[in-house]
Amino acid sequence: MNSGVGVLGGEVCMWGEYVNEGGLDSRIWPRAAAVGERLWSDSHTLRTEDVEPRLQALRERLQVRQIYADAISPAWCAQHAKKCY
């Protein structure tokens, strides 16, 4: 069967016993976005250096909407990309 054929969707779960409502968004995002990348992207597009810019762009869009997603990678990596991956 071809990859993705017959797949209707995916689900990300988060247990909330250690997080309050103020920390929920930062816990869920970007983890749920990473799952989405894995579920809906072709396997040849899943290299870290290819995925990270897409996740970073999503994080910025979420923050504009006041959804405070957690960092994708340490700030040091954004400044020294060639040394991080």
Backbone hydrogen bonds in HBPLUS format (Angstrom, degrees):
<---DONOR---> <-ACCEPTOR-->    atom                        ^
c    i                          cat <-CA-CA->   ^        H-A-AA   ^      H-
h    n   atom  resd res      DA  || num        DHA   H-A  angle D-A-AA Bond
n    s   type  num  typ     dist DA aas  dist angle  dist       angle   num
A0005-VAL N   A0002-ASN O   3.14 MM   3  5.55 162.9  2.17 126.1 130.8     1
A0007-VAL N   A0004-GLY O   3.20 MM   3  5.34 166.4  2.22 121.8 122.5     2
A0019-VAL N   A0016-GLY O   3.35 MM   3  5.21 172.6  2.36 107.1 107.6     3
A0023-GLY N   A0020-ASN O   2.99 MM   3  5.53 148.9  2.09 115.5 124.1     4
A0027-ARG N   A0023-GLY O   3.18 MM   4  6.32 138.7  2.36 143.1 153.8     5
A0027-ARG N   A0024-LEU O   3.10 MM   3  5.23 130.3  2.36  99.7 113.1     6
A0028-ILE N   A0024-LEU O   2.96 MM   4  6.21 162.5  1.99 159.7 164.4     7
A0029-TRP N   A0025-ASP O   2.92 MM   4  5.88 171.5  1.92 156.4 159.3     8
A0032-ALA N   A0028-ILE O   2.82 MM   4  5.82 162.1  1.85 165.6 171.5     9
A0070-ASP N   A0029-TRP O   2.98 MM  41  6.09 160.4  2.02 141.2 135.0    10
A0033-ALA N   A0030-PRO O   3.00 MM   3  5.05 116.5  2.42  98.3 114.7    11
A0034-ALA N   A0030-PRO O   2.93 MM   4  6.25 149.0  2.03 155.7 165.0    12
A0035-VAL N   A0031-ARG O   3.11 MM   4  6.47 151.0  2.19 146.3 153.7    13
A0036-GLY N   A0032-ALA O   2.97 MM   4  6.27 156.3  2.03 144.8 151.5    14
A0037-GLU N   A0033-ALA O   2.89 MM   4  6.21 151.7  1.98 146.7 154.1    15
A0038-ARG N   A0034-ALA O   3.08 MM   4  6.35 156.4  2.13 144.0 149.8    16
A0039-LEU N   A0035-VAL O   2.86 MM   4  6.12 157.9  1.91 155.2 161.6    17
A0040-TRP N   A0036-GLY O   2.95 MM   4  5.92 165.7  1.97 154.7 157.4    18
A0041-SER N   A0037-GLU O   3.04 MM   4  5.39 131.2  2.29 139.6 144.0    19
A0045-THR N   A0042-ASP O   2.96 MM   3  5.54 163.8  1.99 120.0 125.3    20
A0046-LEU N   A0043-SER O   3.44 MM   3  5.56 158.2  2.49 113.0 111.9    21
A0050-ASP N   A0047-ARG O   2.85 MM   3  5.29 145.6  1.97 113.0 124.0    22
A0051-VAL N   A0047-ARG O   2.96 MM   4  6.21 156.1  2.02 157.5 165.4    23
A0052-GLU N   A0048-THR O   2.96 MM   4  5.85 171.3  1.97 157.9 159.8    24
A0054-ARG N   A0051-VAL O   2.98 MM   3  5.40 120.3  2.35 110.6 125.7    25
A0055-LEU N   A0051-VAL O   3.00 MM   4  6.31 160.9  2.04 159.0 165.2    26
A0056-GLN N   A0052-GLU O   2.85 MM   4  6.00 156.0  1.91 152.7 159.9    27
A0057-ALA N   A0053-PRO O   2.94 MM   4  6.09 155.7  2.00 142.3 148.5    28
A0058-LEU N   A0054-ARG O   2.99 MM   4  6.25 154.8  2.06 145.0 151.9    29
A0059-ARG N   A0055-LEU O   2.89 MM   4  6.13 158.4  1.94 147.4 153.4    30
A0060-GLU N   A0056-GLN O   3.03 MM   4  6.33 155.4  2.09 147.9 153.8    31
A0061-ARG N   A0057-ALA O   3.05 MM   4  6.36 154.3  2.12 145.8 152.6    32
A0062-LEU N   A0058-LEU O   2.85 MM   4  6.14 157.4  1.90 156.0 162.6    33
A0063-GLN N   A0059-ARG O   2.95 MM   4  6.19 157.0  2.00 149.1 155.1    34
A0064-VAL N   A0060-GLU O   3.10 MM   4  6.35 149.0  2.20 143.7 151.3    35
A0065-ARG N   A0061-ARG O   3.29 MM   4  6.58 141.0  2.45 137.2 146.9    36
A0065-ARG N   A0062-LEU O   2.96 MM   3  5.08 125.5  2.27  97.5 112.2    37
A0067-ILE N   A0062-LEU O   2.88 MM   5  5.03 162.4  1.91 139.4 139.1    38
A0066-GLN N   A0063-GLN O   2.93 MM   3  4.73 156.8  1.98 106.3 108.8    39
A0069-ALA N   A0067-ILE O   2.97 MM   2  5.92 125.5  2.28 112.4  96.7    40
A0077-CYS N   A0074-PRO O   2.94 MM   3  5.46 132.8  2.16 111.4 122.7    41
A0078-ALA N   A0075-ALA O   3.08 MM   3  5.22 122.2  2.42  99.5 113.7    42
A0079-GLN N   A0075-ALA O   3.26 MM   4  6.62 143.5  2.40 146.2 156.0    43
A0079-GLN N   A0076-TRP O   3.14 MM   3  5.20 127.0  2.43  95.3 109.0    44
A0080-HIS N   A0076-TRP O   2.90 MM   4  6.08 129.9  2.16 142.0 156.8    45
A0083-LYS N   A0080-HIS O   2.95 MM   3  5.57 147.6  2.05 120.0 129.4    46
A0084-CYS N   A0081-ALA O   3.23 MM   3  5.32 157.5  2.29 105.1 111.8    47
